[in-house]
């Protein structure tokens, strides 16, 4: 190729490149124009006829006081708290030892007057008696610390045995609840409890948590919780299955609607239906929290005073999810 033709060839190549770029730009512009513009999803609205309105109930969003509770499975246990029984047994043993030591000291003192016992033996008897009295006092203080009154302790020592139904810690019955791991952080000793058993479905046995044990069962992943409950009619029996409801916090007053006004969708979201004219209904996504006695706490999505479907929300949900006829 000679030098004279090179400029002309360069001009042709440059022109061709411009044409190609222009063509690509037009195609890209056409492609962008064909894309639909982004839009905000429309609200799901349903209009009901007069007959269809008969299938639902309409009401106003209000407030409801929700108890903050944990429900656990348990059973009626033995009447005695093991710690208390052990302390009382120690007290009775100490009382017996103290009585023997006191009798031996009295005998040694009687013999010392007739030179029938040495000074060393006398000193040993005095020491043994003092040790026994100290052990008795310590055992008595331990039982008192567990809630027994001095009168109850004196009665126990007088009869020489542990009397059933005696003292503050002789609550009528003990119930062992099996708390699941997720509930453990909320539980505290002293929390009020309500116990129900299948044998007496209309009765509620009230009490408190006495002790929360420290070891989780590796098989059930539950923690044992010991509750003392009142049983004024003495109807609970060891081994009865029980439902234990534990109040872990003060009741909460919150926005709420009836549970029949809430629907769980297939993706797990919860929805409710609002209306302003009682004929057209708009689906709203809501977040629910506590549930009690047929009421759902609404954390967000609804405000008190709004008009909503309170019964039959599933009817509206089925209308929008129904498969159309071919």
PyMOL commands that set and color helices and strands:
alter all, ss='L'
color gray80, all
select helices_A, chain A and resi 3-34+50-53+82-112+119-145+150-159+181-186+259-261+313-321
alter helices_A, ss='H'
color red, helices_A
select strands_A, chain A and resi 45-47+57-60+62-77+173-180+192-197+200-216+222-229+241-258+263-264+270-275+280-292+295-300+307-311
alter strands_A, ss='S'
color yellow, strands_A
deselect
rebuild
show_as cartoon
